[in-house]
Amino acid sequence: MPLAITLHLLAAVIWVGGMFFAYVVLRPVAGQLLEPPLRLTLWTQAFKRFFPWVWLAVLILLISSPASG
């Protein structure tokens, strides 16, 4: 059970923390420093790397949730 809780918390931190970073930190800086076409490239490349982690986190959250076991 401690392993499931640890994995659950880690997956939540990766997902929510990543979205917090993207919206609160990266978005304003990109808006100030980059022209719109470069911003789009930045977001595309960043999310291309981030979303495989999100899907893994969602899978871990579903598997490790108390309702599933």
Secondary structure as UniProt FT lines:
FT   HELIX           2..20
FT   HELIX           21..26
FT   HELIX           27..33
FT   HELIX           36..64
FT   HELIX           66..68
//
